[in-house]
Amino acid sequence: IVDLVDHYRARTISSTLKLSHFIIRPTWMIKHDQVSYEQKDMLGGGSFSTLYKGKYTTRDGQTADVAVKISLGARSA
């Protein structure tokens, strides 16, 4: 990631955009790889999203059952 940041700090992204600084992800934000679910565990759905039973894994390895809401426009498991 450091190389990627350095690359875009040195070069313009478009004719008017250039990366001036980066922001480190806050520790309270959940990463995609910390949440998992399977299509077979669907709990329900509506016009805009589907709800699945899933697992959340904390950074220290603890797990918890959670509900995972997936927008119909962003499906990928």
mmCIF file of the N, C-alpha and C atoms, coordinates in Angstrom:
data_MODEL
# 
_entry.id   MODEL 
# 
loop_
_atom_site.group_PDB 
_atom_site.id 
_atom_site.type_symbol 
_atom_site.label_atom_id 
_atom_site.label_alt_id 
_atom_site.label_comp_id 
_atom_site.label_asym_id 
_atom_site.label_entity_id 
_atom_site.label_seq_id 
_atom_site.pdbx_PDB_ins_code 
_atom_site.Cartn_x 
_atom_site.Cartn_y 
_atom_site.Cartn_z 
_atom_site.occupancy 
_atom_site.B_iso_or_equiv 
_atom_site.pdbx_formal_charge 
_atom_site.auth_seq_id 
_atom_site.auth_comp_id 
_atom_site.auth_asym_id 
_atom_site.auth_atom_id 
_atom_site.pdbx_PDB_model_num 
ATOM 1   N N  . ILE A 1 1  ? 0.834   -1.195  0.000   1.00 0.00 ? 1  ILE A N  1 
ATOM 2   C CA . ILE A 1 1  ? 0.000   0.000   0.000   1.00 0.00 ? 1  ILE A CA 1 
ATOM 3   C C  . ILE A 1 1  ? 0.871   1.248   0.000   1.00 0.00 ? 1  ILE A C  1 
ATOM 4   N N  . VAL A 1 2  ? 1.992   1.178   0.670   1.00 0.00 ? 2  VAL A N  1 
ATOM 5   C CA . VAL A 1 2  ? 2.893   2.329   0.709   1.00 0.00 ? 2  VAL A CA 1 
ATOM 6   C C  . VAL A 1 2  ? 3.325   2.714   -0.700  1.00 0.00 ? 2  VAL A C  1 
ATOM 7   N N  . ASP A 1 3  ? 3.659   1.717   -1.525  1.00 0.00 ? 3  ASP A N  1 
ATOM 8   C CA . ASP A 1 3  ? 4.061   2.004   -2.912  1.00 0.00 ? 3  ASP A CA 1 
ATOM 9   C C  . ASP A 1 3  ? 2.934   2.663   -3.696  1.00 0.00 ? 3  ASP A C  1 
ATOM 10  N N  . LEU A 1 4  ? 1.707   2.207   -3.465  1.00 0.00 ? 4  LEU A N  1 
ATOM 11  C CA . LEU A 1 4  ? 0.551   2.772   -4.152  1.00 0.00 ? 4  LEU A CA 1 
ATOM 12  C C  . LEU A 1 4  ? 0.344   4.235   -3.759  1.00 0.00 ? 4  LEU A C  1 
ATOM 13  N N  . VAL A 1 5  ? 0.444   4.523   -2.471  1.00 0.00 ? 5  VAL A N  1 
ATOM 14  C CA . VAL A 1 5  ? 0.304   5.905   -1.997  1.00 0.00 ? 5  VAL A CA 1 
ATOM 15  C C  . VAL A 1 5  ? 1.411   6.769   -2.587  1.00 0.00 ? 5  VAL A C  1 
ATOM 16  N N  . ASP A 1 6  ? 2.646   6.285   -2.544  1.00 0.00 ? 6  ASP A N  1 
ATOM 17  C CA . ASP A 1 6  ? 3.766   7.047   -3.112  1.00 0.00 ? 6  ASP A CA 1 
ATOM 18  C C  . ASP A 1 6  ? 3.565   7.311   -4.599  1.00 0.00 ? 6  ASP A C  1 
ATOM 19  N N  . HIS A 1 7  ? 3.063   6.308   -5.320  1.00 0.00 ? 7  HIS A N  1 
ATOM 20  C CA . HIS A 1 7  ? 2.815   6.457   -6.756  1.00 0.00 ? 7  HIS A CA 1 
ATOM 21  C C  . HIS A 1 7  ? 1.850   7.614   -7.028  1.00 0.00 ? 7  HIS A C  1 
ATOM 22  N N  . TYR A 1 8  ? 0.723   7.638   -6.315  1.00 0.00 ? 8  TYR A N  1 
ATOM 23  C CA . TYR A 1 8  ? -0.283  8.667   -6.580  1.00 0.00 ? 8  TYR A CA 1 
ATOM 24  C C  . TYR A 1 8  ? 0.040   10.008  -5.936  1.00 0.00 ? 8  TYR A C  1 
ATOM 25  N N  . ARG A 1 9  ? 0.958   10.044  -4.991  1.00 0.00 ? 9  ARG A N  1 
ATOM 26  C CA . ARG A 1 9  ? 1.417   11.336  -4.479  1.00 0.00 ? 9  ARG A CA 1 
ATOM 27  C C  . ARG A 1 9  ? 2.323   12.011  -5.499  1.00 0.00 ? 9  ARG A C  1 
ATOM 28  N N  . ALA A 1 10 ? 3.058   11.207  -6.268  1.00 0.00 ? 10 ALA A N  1 
ATOM 29  C CA . ALA A 1 10 ? 3.994   11.740  -7.259  1.00 0.00 ? 10 ALA A CA 1 
ATOM 30  C C  . ALA A 1 10 ? 3.327   12.055  -8.597  1.00 0.00 ? 10 ALA A C  1 
ATOM 31  N N  . ARG A 1 11 ? 2.188   11.426  -8.876  1.00 0.00 ? 11 ARG A N  1 
ATOM 32  C CA . ARG A 1 11 ? 1.519   11.596  -10.168 1.00 0.00 ? 11 ARG A CA 1 
ATOM 33  C C  . ARG A 1 11 ? 0.084   12.076  -9.964  1.00 0.00 ? 11 ARG A C  1 
ATOM 34  N N  . THR A 1 12 ? -0.435  12.746  -10.963 1.00 0.00 ? 12 THR A N  1 
ATOM 35  C CA . THR A 1 12 ? -1.826  13.179  -10.881 1.00 0.00 ? 12 THR A CA 1 
ATOM 36  C C  . THR A 1 12 ? -2.746  12.009  -11.209 1.00 0.00 ? 12 THR A C  1 
ATOM 37  N N  . ILE A 1 13 ? -3.901  11.966  -10.546 1.00 0.00 ? 13 ILE A N  1 
ATOM 38  C CA . ILE A 1 13 ? -4.894  10.918  -10.771 1.00 0.00 ? 13 ILE A CA 1 
ATOM 39  C C  . ILE A 1 13 ? -5.669  11.220  -12.049 1.00 0.00 ? 13 ILE A C  1 
ATOM 40  N N  . SER A 1 14 ? -6.006  12.471  -12.218 1.00 0.00 ? 14 SER A N  1 
ATOM 41  C CA . SER A 1 14 ? -6.631  12.949  -13.454 1.00 0.00 ? 14 SER A CA 1 
ATOM 42  C C  . SER A 1 14 ? -6.058  14.333  -13.711 1.00 0.00 ? 14 SER A C  1 
ATOM 43  N N  . SER A 1 15 ? -6.606  15.030  -14.663 1.00 0.00 ? 15 SER A N  1 
ATOM 44  C CA . SER A 1 15 ? -6.048  16.346  -14.992 1.00 0.00 ? 15 SER A CA 1 
ATOM 45  C C  . SER A 1 15 ? -6.187  17.352  -13.852 1.00 0.00 ? 15 SER A C  1 
ATOM 46  N N  . THR A 1 16 ? -7.112  17.097  -12.920 1.00 0.00 ? 16 THR A N  1 
ATOM 47  C CA . THR A 1 16 ? -7.325  18.063  -11.834 1.00 0.00 ? 16 THR A CA 1 
ATOM 48  C C  . THR A 1 16 ? -7.134  17.483  -10.436 1.00 0.00 ? 16 THR A C  1 
ATOM 49  N N  . LEU A 1 17 ? -6.901  16.167  -10.319 1.00 0.00 ? 17 LEU A N  1 
ATOM 50  C CA . LEU A 1 17 ? -6.800  15.542  -8.997  1.00 0.00 ? 17 LEU A CA 1 
ATOM 51  C C  . LEU A 1 17 ? -5.407  15.009  -8.723  1.00 0.00 ? 17 LEU A C  1 
ATOM 52  N N  . LYS A 1 18 ? -4.945  15.220  -7.478  1.00 0.00 ? 18 LYS A N  1 
ATOM 53  C CA . LYS A 1 18 ? -3.674  14.669  -7.040  1.00 0.00 ? 18 LYS A CA 1 
ATOM 54  C C  . LYS A 1 18 ? -3.803  14.315  -5.563  1.00 0.00 ? 18 LYS A C  1 
ATOM 55  N N  . LEU A 1 19 ? -3.297  13.152  -5.173  1.00 0.00 ? 19 LEU A N  1 
ATOM 56  C CA . LEU A 1 19 ? -3.343  12.720  -3.780  1.00 0.00 ? 19 LEU A CA 1 
ATOM 57  C C  . LEU A 1 19 ? -2.380  13.577  -2.969  1.00 0.00 ? 19 LEU A C  1 
ATOM 58  N N  . SER A 1 20 ? -2.907  14.287  -1.981  1.00 0.00 ? 20 SER A N  1 
ATOM 59  C CA . SER A 1 20 ? -2.043  15.133  -1.162  1.00 0.00 ? 20 SER A CA 1 
ATOM 60  C C  . SER A 1 20 ? -1.705  14.470  0.166   1.00 0.00 ? 20 SER A C  1 
ATOM 61  N N  . HIS A 1 21 ? -2.639  13.691  0.715   1.00 0.00 ? 21 HIS A N  1 
ATOM 62  C CA . HIS A 1 21 ? -2.378  12.952  1.951   1.00 0.00 ? 21 HIS A CA 1 
ATOM 63  C C  . HIS A 1 21 ? -3.333  11.771  2.030   1.00 0.00 ? 21 HIS A C  1 
ATOM 64  N N  . PHE A 1 22 ? -3.021  10.824  2.872   1.00 0.00 ? 22 PHE A N  1 
ATOM 65  C CA . PHE A 1 22 ? -3.872  9.653   3.019   1.00 0.00 ? 22 PHE A CA 1 
ATOM 66  C C  . PHE A 1 22 ? -4.403  9.588   4.446   1.00 0.00 ? 22 PHE A C  1 
ATOM 67  N N  . ILE A 1 23 ? -5.451  8.816   4.634   1.00 0.00 ? 23 ILE A N  1 
ATOM 68  C CA . ILE A 1 23 ? -6.071  8.663   5.950   1.00 0.00 ? 23 ILE A CA 1 
ATOM 69  C C  . ILE A 1 23 ? -5.995  7.194   6.333   1.00 0.00 ? 23 ILE A C  1 
ATOM 70  N N  . ILE A 1 24 ? -5.473  6.917   7.505   1.00 0.00 ? 24 ILE A N  1 
ATOM 71  C CA . ILE A 1 24 ? -5.398  5.547   7.999   1.00 0.00 ? 24 ILE A CA 1 
ATOM 72  C C  . ILE A 1 24 ? -6.790  5.114   8.439   1.00 0.00 ? 24 ILE A C  1 
ATOM 73  N N  . ARG A 1 25 ? -7.180  3.887   8.075   1.00 0.00 ? 25 ARG A N  1 
ATOM 74  C CA . ARG A 1 25 ? -8.499  3.354   8.428   1.00 0.00 ? 25 ARG A CA 1 
ATOM 75  C C  . ARG A 1 25 ? -8.633  3.302   9.954   1.00 0.00 ? 25 ARG A C  1 
ATOM 76  N N  . PRO A 1 26 ? -9.699  3.888   10.509  1.00 0.00 ? 26 PRO A N  1 
ATOM 77  C CA . PRO A 1 26 ? -9.908  3.819   11.962  1.00 0.00 ? 26 PRO A CA 1 
ATOM 78  C C  . PRO A 1 26 ? -10.086 2.373   12.423  1.00 0.00 ? 26 PRO A C  1 
ATOM 79  N N  . THR A 1 27 ? -9.648  2.066   13.633  1.00 0.00 ? 27 THR A N  1 
ATOM 80  C CA . THR A 1 27 ? -9.720  0.692   14.138  1.00 0.00 ? 27 THR A CA 1 
ATOM 81  C C  . THR A 1 27 ? -11.150 0.208   14.310  1.00 0.00 ? 27 THR A C  1 
ATOM 82  N N  . TRP A 1 28 ? -12.123 1.113   14.464  1.00 0.00 ? 28 TRP A N  1 
ATOM 83  C CA . TRP A 1 28 ? -13.507 0.690   14.664  1.00 0.00 ? 28 TRP A CA 1 
ATOM 84  C C  . TRP A 1 28 ? -14.189 0.274   13.355  1.00 0.00 ? 28 TRP A C  1 
ATOM 85  N N  . MET A 1 29 ? -13.583 0.570   12.217  1.00 0.00 ? 29 MET A N  1 
ATOM 86  C CA . MET A 1 29 ? -14.183 0.175   10.937  1.00 0.00 ? 29 MET A CA 1 
ATOM 87  C C  . MET A 1 29 ? -13.959 -1.314  10.695  1.00 0.00 ? 29 MET A C  1 
ATOM 88  N N  . ILE A 1 30 ? -15.008 -2.011  10.272  1.00 0.00 ? 30 ILE A N  1 
ATOM 89  C CA . ILE A 1 30 ? -14.947 -3.447  10.015  1.00 0.00 ? 30 ILE A CA 1 
ATOM 90  C C  . ILE A 1 30 ? -14.485 -3.673  8.580   1.00 0.00 ? 30 ILE A C  1 
ATOM 91  N N  . LYS A 1 31 ? -13.497 -4.555  8.413   1.00 0.00 ? 31 LYS A N  1 
ATOM 92  C CA . LYS A 1 31 ? -13.006 -4.900  7.080   1.00 0.00 ? 31 LYS A CA 1 
ATOM 93  C C  . LYS A 1 31 ? -13.870 -6.011  6.491   1.00 0.00 ? 31 LYS A C  1 
ATOM 94  N N  . HIS A 1 32 ? -13.939 -6.060  5.172   1.00 0.00 ? 32 HIS A N  1 
ATOM 95  C CA . HIS A 1 32 ? -14.755 -7.074  4.490   1.00 0.00 ? 32 HIS A CA 1 
ATOM 96  C C  . HIS A 1 32 ? -14.360 -8.487  4.884   1.00 0.00 ? 32 HIS A C  1 
ATOM 97  N N  . ASP A 1 33 ? -13.066 -8.731  5.063   1.00 0.00 ? 33 ASP A N  1 
ATOM 98  C CA . ASP A 1 33 ? -12.632 -10.095 5.383   1.00 0.00 ? 33 ASP A CA 1 
ATOM 99  C C  . ASP A 1 33 ? -12.933 -10.506 6.821   1.00 0.00 ? 33 ASP A C  1 
ATOM 100 N N  . GLN A 1 34 ? -13.492 -9.597  7.628   1.00 0.00 ? 34 GLN A N  1 
ATOM 101 C CA . GLN A 1 34 ? -13.891 -9.933  8.995   1.00 0.00 ? 34 GLN A CA 1 
ATOM 102 C C  . GLN A 1 34 ? -15.331 -10.443 9.059   1.00 0.00 ? 34 GLN A C  1 
ATOM 103 N N  . VAL A 1 35 ? -16.066 -10.347 7.955   1.00 0.00 ? 35 VAL A N  1 
ATOM 104 C CA . VAL A 1 35 ? -17.468 -10.766 7.917   1.00 0.00 ? 35 VAL A CA 1 
ATOM 105 C C  . VAL A 1 35 ? -17.625 -11.837 6.844   1.00 0.00 ? 35 VAL A C  1 
ATOM 106 N N  . SER A 1 36 ? -18.307 -12.922 7.196   1.00 0.00 ? 36 SER A N  1 
ATOM 107 C CA . SER A 1 36 ? -18.550 -13.978 6.214   1.00 0.00 ? 36 SER A CA 1 
ATOM 108 C C  . SER A 1 36 ? -19.997 -14.443 6.312   1.00 0.00 ? 36 SER A C  1 
ATOM 109 N N  . TYR A 1 37 ? -20.511 -14.938 5.192   1.00 0.00 ? 37 TYR A N  1 
ATOM 110 C CA . TYR A 1 37 ? -21.865 -15.488 5.143   1.00 0.00 ? 37 TYR A CA 1 
ATOM 111 C C  . TYR A 1 37 ? -21.943 -16.424 3.952   1.00 0.00 ? 37 TYR A C  1 
ATOM 112 N N  . GLU A 1 38 ? -22.977 -17.258 3.940   1.00 0.00 ? 38 GLU A N  1 
ATOM 113 C CA . GLU A 1 38 ? -23.194 -18.168 2.819   1.00 0.00 ? 38 GLU A CA 1 
ATOM 114 C C  . GLU A 1 38 ? -24.596 -17.954 2.269   1.00 0.00 ? 38 GLU A C  1 
ATOM 115 N N  . GLN A 1 39 ? -24.742 -18.128 0.966   1.00 0.00 ? 39 GLN A N  1 
ATOM 116 C CA . GLN A 1 39 ? -26.026 -17.919 0.295   1.00 0.00 ? 39 GLN A CA 1 
ATOM 117 C C  . GLN A 1 39 ? -27.124 -18.786 0.903   1.00 0.00 ? 39 GLN A C  1 
ATOM 118 N N  . LYS A 1 40 ? -26.784 -19.994 1.351   1.00 0.00 ? 40 LYS A N  1 
ATOM 119 C CA . LYS A 1 40 ? -27.782 -20.919 1.907   1.00 0.00 ? 40 LYS A CA 1 
ATOM 120 C C  . LYS A 1 40 ? -28.348 -20.434 3.240   1.00 0.00 ? 40 LYS A C  1 
ATOM 121 N N  . ASP A 1 41 ? -27.691 -19.474 3.887   1.00 0.00 ? 41 ASP A N  1 
ATOM 122 C CA . ASP A 1 41 ? -28.127 -18.975 5.191   1.00 0.00 ? 41 ASP A CA 1 
ATOM 123 C C  . ASP A 1 41 ? -28.961 -17.698 5.087   1.00 0.00 ? 41 ASP A C  1 
ATOM 124 N N  . MET A 1 42 ? -29.722 -17.557 3.995   1.00 0.00 ? 42 MET A N  1 
ATOM 125 C CA . MET A 1 42 ? -30.552 -16.368 3.810   1.00 0.00 ? 42 MET A CA 1 
ATOM 126 C C  . MET A 1 42 ? -31.678 -16.351 4.844   1.00 0.00 ? 42 MET A C  1 
ATOM 127 N N  . LEU A 1 43 ? -31.860 -15.198 5.483   1.00 0.00 ? 43 LEU A N  1 
ATOM 128 C CA . LEU A 1 43 ? -32.921 -15.013 6.470   1.00 0.00 ? 43 LEU A CA 1 
ATOM 129 C C  . LEU A 1 43 ? -34.149 -14.353 5.862   1.00 0.00 ? 43 LEU A C  1 
ATOM 130 N N  . GLY A 1 44 ? -33.957 -13.552 4.829   1.00 0.00 ? 44 GLY A N  1 
ATOM 131 C CA . GLY A 1 44 ? -35.075 -12.856 4.203   1.00 0.00 ? 44 GLY A CA 1 
ATOM 132 C C  . GLY A 1 44 ? -34.563 -11.828 3.216   1.00 0.00 ? 44 GLY A C  1 
ATOM 133 N N  . GLY A 1 45 ? -35.498 -11.127 2.609   1.00 0.00 ? 45 GLY A N  1 
ATOM 134 C CA . GLY A 1 45 ? -35.095 -10.121 1.641   1.00 0.00 ? 45 GLY A CA 1 
ATOM 135 C C  . GLY A 1 45 ? -36.250 -9.236  1.246   1.00 0.00 ? 45 GLY A C  1 
ATOM 136 N N  . GLY A 1 46 ? -35.914 -8.178  0.562   1.00 0.00 ? 46 GLY A N  1 
ATOM 137 C CA . GLY A 1 46 ? -36.913 -7.230  0.105   1.00 0.00 ? 46 GLY A CA 1 
ATOM 138 C C  . GLY A 1 46 ? -36.535 -6.699  -1.262  1.00 0.00 ? 46 GLY A C  1 
ATOM 139 N N  . SER A 1 47 ? -37.063 -5.545  -1.598  1.00 0.00 ? 47 SER A N  1 
ATOM 140 C CA . SER A 1 47 ? -36.831 -4.957  -2.916  1.00 0.00 ? 47 SER A CA 1 
ATOM 141 C C  . SER A 1 47 ? -35.405 -4.451  -3.108  1.00 0.00 ? 47 SER A C  1 
ATOM 142 N N  . PHE A 1 48 ? -34.741 -4.098  -2.010  1.00 0.00 ? 48 PHE A N  1 
ATOM 143 C CA . PHE A 1 48 ? -33.433 -3.462  -2.127  1.00 0.00 ? 48 PHE A CA 1 
ATOM 144 C C  . PHE A 1 48 ? -32.276 -4.253  -1.537  1.00 0.00 ? 48 PHE A C  1 
ATOM 145 N N  . SER A 1 49 ? -32.567 -5.241  -0.674  1.00 0.00 ? 49 SER A N  1 
ATOM 146 C CA . SER A 1 49 ? -31.478 -5.970  -0.028  1.00 0.00 ? 49 SER A CA 1 
ATOM 147 C C  . SER A 1 49 ? -31.918 -7.363  0.411   1.00 0.00 ? 49 SER A C  1 
ATOM 148 N N  . THR A 1 50 ? -30.924 -8.179  0.756   1.00 0.00 ? 50 THR A N  1 
ATOM 149 C CA . THR A 1 50 ? -31.151 -9.521  1.271   1.00 0.00 ? 50 THR A CA 1 
ATOM 150 C C  . THR A 1 50 ? -30.409 -9.635  2.593   1.00 0.00 ? 50 THR A C  1 
ATOM 151 N N  . LEU A 1 51 ? -30.987 -10.371 3.543   1.00 0.00 ? 51 LEU A N  1 
ATOM 152 C CA . LEU A 1 51 ? -30.408 -10.525 4.870   1.00 0.00 ? 51 LEU A CA 1 
ATOM 153 C C  . LEU A 1 51 ? -29.953 -11.965 5.059   1.00 0.00 ? 51 LEU A C  1 
ATOM 154 N N  . TYR A 1 52 ? -28.714 -12.128 5.525   1.00 0.00 ? 52 TYR A N  1 
ATOM 155 C CA . TYR A 1 52 ? -28.127 -13.446 5.733   1.00 0.00 ? 52 TYR A CA 1 
ATOM 156 C C  . TYR A 1 52 ? -27.639 -13.586 7.170   1.00 0.00 ? 52 TYR A C  1 
ATOM 157 N N  . LYS A 1 53 ? -27.613 -14.831 7.656   1.00 0.00 ? 53 LYS A N  1 
ATOM 158 C CA . LYS A 1 53 ? -26.946 -15.138 8.917   1.00 0.00 ? 53 LYS A CA 1 
ATOM 159 C C  . LYS A 1 53 ? -25.462 -15.229 8.591   1.00 0.00 ? 53 LYS A C  1 
ATOM 160 N N  . GLY A 1 54 ? -24.639 -14.567 9.389   1.00 0.00 ? 54 GLY A N  1 
ATOM 161 C CA . GLY A 1 54 ? -23.207 -14.571 9.110   1.00 0.00 ? 54 GLY A CA 1 
ATOM 162 C C  . GLY A 1 54 ? -22.374 -14.611 10.365  1.00 0.00 ? 54 GLY A C  1 
ATOM 163 N N  . LYS A 1 55 ? -21.085 -14.503 10.183  1.00 0.00 ? 55 LYS A N  1 
ATOM 164 C CA . LYS A 1 55 ? -20.116 -14.499 11.281  1.00 0.00 ? 55 LYS A CA 1 
ATOM 165 C C  . LYS A 1 55 ? -19.243 -13.260 11.173  1.00 0.00 ? 55 LYS A C  1 
ATOM 166 N N  . TYR A 1 56 ? -18.996 -12.648 12.321  1.00 0.00 ? 56 TYR A N  1 
ATOM 167 C CA . TYR A 1 56 ? -18.060 -11.529 12.422  1.00 0.00 ? 56 TYR A CA 1 
ATOM 168 C C  . TYR A 1 56 ? -16.875 -12.011 13.239  1.00 0.00 ? 56 TYR A C  1 
ATOM 169 N N  . THR A 1 57 ? -15.671 -11.830 12.723  1.00 0.00 ? 57 THR A N  1 
ATOM 170 C CA . THR A 1 57 ? -14.457 -12.217 13.429  1.00 0.00 ? 57 THR A CA 1 
ATOM 171 C C  . THR A 1 57 ? -13.694 -10.955 13.803  1.00 0.00 ? 57 THR A C  1 
ATOM 172 N N  . THR A 1 58 ? -13.458 -10.777 15.103  1.00 0.00 ? 58 THR A N  1 
ATOM 173 C CA . THR A 1 58 ? -12.728 -9.603  15.572  1.00 0.00 ? 58 THR A CA 1 
ATOM 174 C C  . THR A 1 58 ? -11.252 -9.739  15.220  1.00 0.00 ? 58 THR A C  1 
ATOM 175 N N  . ARG A 1 59 ? -10.513 -8.654  15.373  1.00 0.00 ? 59 ARG A N  1 
ATOM 176 C CA . ARG A 1 59 ? -9.086  -8.677  15.059  1.00 0.00 ? 59 ARG A CA 1 
ATOM 177 C C  . ARG A 1 59 ? -8.313  -9.644  15.955  1.00 0.00 ? 59 ARG A C  1 
ATOM 178 N N  . ASP A 1 60 ? -8.852  -9.917  17.152  1.00 0.00 ? 60 ASP A N  1 
ATOM 179 C CA . ASP A 1 60 ? -8.166  -10.860 18.049  1.00 0.00 ? 60 ASP A CA 1 
ATOM 180 C C  . ASP A 1 60 ? -8.695  -12.288 17.909  1.00 0.00 ? 60 ASP A C  1 
ATOM 181 N N  . GLY A 1 61 ? -9.538  -12.544 16.889  1.00 0.00 ? 61 GLY A N  1 
ATOM 182 C CA . GLY A 1 61 ? -9.967  -13.898 16.569  1.00 0.00 ? 61 GLY A CA 1 
ATOM 183 C C  . GLY A 1 61 ? -11.273 -14.368 17.183  1.00 0.00 ? 61 GLY A C  1 
ATOM 184 N N  . GLN A 1 62 ? -11.927 -13.547 17.996  1.00 0.00 ? 62 GLN A N  1 
ATOM 185 C CA . GLN A 1 62 ? -13.220 -13.934 18.559  1.00 0.00 ? 62 GLN A CA 1 
ATOM 186 C C  . GLN A 1 62 ? -14.286 -13.831 17.474  1.00 0.00 ? 62 GLN A C  1 
ATOM 187 N N  . THR A 1 63 ? -15.308 -14.716 17.540  1.00 0.00 ? 63 THR A N  1 
ATOM 188 C CA . THR A 1 63 ? -16.370 -14.684 16.538  1.00 0.00 ? 63 THR A CA 1 
ATOM 189 C C  . THR A 1 63 ? -17.720 -14.434 17.188  1.00 0.00 ? 63 THR A C  1 
ATOM 190 N N  . ALA A 1 64 ? -18.631 -13.881 16.400  1.00 0.00 ? 64 ALA A N  1 
ATOM 191 C CA . ALA A 1 64 ? -19.995 -13.625 16.857  1.00 0.00 ? 64 ALA A CA 1 
ATOM 192 C C  . ALA A 1 64 ? -20.941 -13.834 15.686  1.00 0.00 ? 64 ALA A C  1 
ATOM 193 N N  . ASP A 1 65 ? -22.136 -14.373 15.981  1.00 0.00 ? 65 ASP A N  1 
ATOM 194 C CA . ASP A 1 65 ? -23.174 -14.482 14.962  1.00 0.00 ? 65 ASP A CA 1 
ATOM 195 C C  . ASP A 1 65 ? -23.734 -13.093 14.700  1.00 0.00 ? 65 ASP A C  1 
ATOM 196 N N  . VAL A 1 66 ? -23.917 -12.750 13.442  1.00 0.00 ? 66 VAL A N  1 
ATOM 197 C CA . VAL A 1 66 ? -24.434 -11.438 13.062  1.00 0.00 ? 66 VAL A CA 1 
ATOM 198 C C  . VAL A 1 66 ? -25.407 -11.580 11.901  1.00 0.00 ? 66 VAL A C  1 
ATOM 199 N N  . ALA A 1 67 ? -26.175 -10.545 11.660  1.00 0.00 ? 67 ALA A N  1 
ATOM 200 C CA . ALA A 1 67 ? -27.000 -10.446 10.460  1.00 0.00 ? 67 ALA A CA 1 
ATOM 201 C C  . ALA A 1 67 ? -26.221 -9.609  9.451   1.00 0.00 ? 67 ALA A C  1 
ATOM 202 N N  . VAL A 1 68 ? -26.147 -10.091 8.220   1.00 0.00 ? 68 VAL A N  1 
ATOM 203 C CA . VAL A 1 68 ? -25.409 -9.402  7.167   1.00 0.00 ? 68 VAL A CA 1 
ATOM 204 C C  . VAL A 1 68 ? -26.408 -8.944  6.113   1.00 0.00 ? 68 VAL A C  1 
ATOM 205 N N  . LYS A 1 69 ? -26.515 -7.641  5.935   1.00 0.00 ? 69 LYS A N  1 
ATOM 206 C CA . LYS A 1 69 ? -27.446 -7.075  4.960   1.00 0.00 ? 69 LYS A CA 1 
ATOM 207 C C  . LYS A 1 69 ? -26.670 -6.713  3.699   1.00 0.00 ? 69 LYS A C  1 
ATOM 208 N N  . ILE A 1 70 ? -27.081 -7.288  2.574   1.00 0.00 ? 70 ILE A N  1 
ATOM 209 C CA . ILE A 1 70 ? -26.396 -7.079  1.302   1.00 0.00 ? 70 ILE A CA 1 
ATOM 210 C C  . ILE A 1 70 ? -27.332 -6.358  0.336   1.00 0.00 ? 70 ILE A C  1 
ATOM 211 N N  . SER A 1 71 ? -26.879 -5.218  -0.165  1.00 0.00 ? 71 SER A N  1 
ATOM 212 C CA . SER A 1 71 ? -27.639 -4.483  -1.167  1.00 0.00 ? 71 SER A CA 1 
ATOM 213 C C  . SER A 1 71 ? -27.750 -5.324  -2.428  1.00 0.00 ? 71 SER A C  1 
ATOM 214 N N  . LEU A 1 72 ? -28.906 -5.349  -3.062  1.00 0.00 ? 72 LEU A N  1 
ATOM 215 C CA . LEU A 1 72 ? -29.097 -6.153  -4.269  1.00 0.00 ? 72 LEU A CA 1 
ATOM 216 C C  . LEU A 1 72 ? -28.177 -5.713  -5.397  1.00 0.00 ? 72 LEU A C  1 
ATOM 217 N N  . GLY A 1 73 ? -27.734 -4.483  -5.382  1.00 0.00 ? 73 GLY A N  1 
ATOM 218 C CA . GLY A 1 73 ? -26.810 -4.002  -6.400  1.00 0.00 ? 73 GLY A CA 1 
ATOM 219 C C  . GLY A 1 73 ? -25.362 -4.352  -6.117  1.00 0.00 ? 73 GLY A C  1 
ATOM 220 N N  . ALA A 1 74 ? -25.066 -4.996  -4.978  1.00 0.00 ? 74 ALA A N  1 
ATOM 221 C CA . ALA A 1 74 ? -23.672 -5.274  -4.596  1.00 0.00 ? 74 ALA A CA 1 
ATOM 222 C C  . ALA A 1 74 ? -23.453 -6.721  -4.197  1.00 0.00 ? 74 ALA A C  1 
ATOM 223 N N  . ARG A 1 75 ? -24.190 -7.660  -4.765  1.00 0.00 ? 75 ARG A N  1 
ATOM 224 C CA . ARG A 1 75 ? -24.080 -9.073  -4.361  1.00 0.00 ? 75 ARG A CA 1 
ATOM 225 C C  . ARG A 1 75 ? -22.758 -9.684  -4.783  1.00 0.00 ? 75 ARG A C  1 
ATOM 226 N N  . SER A 1 76 ? -22.048 -10.238 -3.812  1.00 0.00 ? 76 SER A N  1 
ATOM 227 C CA . SER A 1 76 ? -20.873 -11.085 -4.053  1.00 0.00 ? 76 SER A CA 1 
ATOM 228 C C  . SER A 1 76 ? -20.486 -11.707 -2.735  1.00 0.00 ? 76 SER A C  1 
ATOM 229 N N  . ALA A 1 77 ? -20.441 -13.029 -2.692  1.00 0.00 ? 77 ALA A N  1 
ATOM 230 C CA . ALA A 1 77 ? -20.118 -13.717 -1.436  1.00 0.00 ? 77 ALA A CA 1 
ATOM 231 C C  . ALA A 1 77 ? -18.788 -14.407 -1.534  1.00 0.00 ? 77 ALA A C  1 
# 
